[in-house]
């Protein structure tokens, strides 16, 4: 008998890199509360979090990197 393994393609976000609120806070040098405030405020265009399970919320790393590039472009003269 061979052991069957689940295909990674069967998982809905297998190739996506996820980051937590703690990782984002560290990345931007702000508190966790600030990250959550940014996510609720539409003015700054901060990416929306994704609820992966009822108790796990993460952001896509690609969305955070896109946000950083937009900030860098906006602050350049």
Secondary structure, DSSP 8 states (H G I E B T S, - for coil): -------GGGSTTTT--EE-HHHHHHHHT--HHHHHHHHH-TTTT----EEEETTEEEEEHHHHHHHHHHHHHHH--
